[in-house]
Amino acid sequence: AHWMNKSDLKFSSSIETPLAIPPRIHVVIKGEPLQIGNVTAKGIHTILELPENVDPRACKVAVIVASADIGSEPSGGAFPTRALLLVCQVQQSAKDSLQNSSRLLLQKGPLRWLLVPWLVLLLPLIVGSAMGPMALLGGAALTLASIACLSFLIAILIVILQ
């Protein structure tokens, strides 16, 4: 931790998108020589593997000051230290959207029966939003058409019952 906090460090990152394996981000930290036991290093090179549904070009790598509690330090308590922060946006797949919707339907209680018709109406929008912008527009249009048809059928049913 002393090396990370007291050294004048230079951070760099690069993106690697190989075809066969998930995308990776290489992070290199260089500064004054780091002595660990009998080994001296000029810096640290680490590789961060990303999930497949992450666009590595949209990821941001930054150095932040964080509070850490490291037991090997003499103070024994939390102290500020520099840390590497990686922020990436994960895109939800259509499969994940459907799994989340099915979890909502499997809950017990009367609320489930109120949610079923709305979920059926919103299903094209939910699936379309995870597939891309054109599918989102198509899903939104289909959802609006479904709501209009259901409203029309309910209005006819009310008129017949009167």
N, C-alpha and C positions, 0 to 999 in steps of 0.2 A: 504494500500500500504506500510505503514511503516513496518508492520510485515513481508511482503514478501521480502523487501529489506534489513532490518537490522538484521533479525534473521538468525541463522545458521540452515538452513532447510535441511531436508533429504526427497528426493523424491523417490517414488517407484511406479511401475505400474505392473498390472497383467491383463492377458487376460481371458475373460470369453466367452465361445462359447456355450450358451444354445441351445437346439434343437428348442424350440418353438418361440424364439424371436431373433432379429438380434444380431450379436456379439457386445460385449461391452468391454471397457477397463476401469479398475478401477485405479484411480490415488490417492495416499495417500501422503499428505504433512504434515510432523511432524517437530516440533521445540519447541521453548520456548512457554509457554502458551499464547494463543491469547485471549485478553479481548475485548469483544464487549458488551457494556452496562453492565448488571449484569451477563452476561454469560461468562464463561471461557472455552476455548476449547484447547485440546492438539495438534490439527491439523485439517486438512481439508481432507475429503474423497469425491471424485466426481466420477461419472460414465459417461463415454462418449459413447453414442450409435453410432454405425457405420452403414453405409448403407449395404445392403445385398451383393452387388457386391465388397466388400472390404475384402481382406484376412487379418485378424487382426494380424497374425504372422509376416507379412511384415511391419506392422506399427512401426514407431519409435516415442518415446516420449522423449523430451529433454527440458531442462530449458535454456531459452535464455534471453538476456538483450534487452528489447524493449523500445521504447520511447512512453510514454503514457501521455495523457492530461486528468487528473482527476480533476473535478471541486471542489471536497471537499478538495483538498490540498491547503495550504496557499499560495504557490508560484503562483498558477493560470495558470501556463504554462506547457508545455511538459517537462517531466523529465525521466531519465532512470529508469526502473523498471524490475524486473524479471517476466518472463511470461512462461507459459507452451506451448510448441509447439508440435502438433501432426501431423505427416506426414504419409499419407497412399496413396497407389496406387489404383486407382479405375479402375476396369477392365470394358471395354466397352462391352456391350452385342450386339448380332447380331441385335436385334431390334433397338438399338441406331444407329448402323451403317447404317441400311436401312433408318431410319428417317433422318439422316444427308444427305444421298444421295438424298432422295426425296426433301429436302429443296433446294438442289443445282439445281435440275431440274425445280423447280417451279419459279426460278428467271426469270425476263423478260430480253430480249435482244438477240442479235445474238450469243453471247457466249454459250448460252444454247444449240444451235443446233450443235455446235462443241463438246460439252461435252457429248451429249447423246450416240454417238457410243462408245466413250472411257469408259463411265460409264457402258454400257452394257458389254463391254469386261472385265472390271475390277470387275464386280459384284461378280463373284465367289471368287476372292481374298479378296474383302472387307468383305464378309460374312464369309469366312473361317478364316480370321485373328481374328475375334471376338470369334470364337468357339473353338479354340485350335490349337496346332501345327500341328497335322495330317490334320485337315481340312484346315489349311493355306497352307500346301504343296499341297493338292489336288486342292485347289482353284488356286494356282499359276500355276500348271500344266494345268488346264482347261483354264486359262487365256492365257497362252502361245499357247495352241492348237487353241484357238479362234483367236488369233492374226495371227497365221500362216495360218489358213484357210481363214481369211478375206484378207490377203495379196495375197494369191494364187488366190482368186476370182477377186481381183482388177487387178492383172497382166493379167489374162485371158481376162478381160473386155477391158483392154488397147490394148492387141494384136488384139482382134476382131475389135475394133474401128479403128485401123491403117489399 
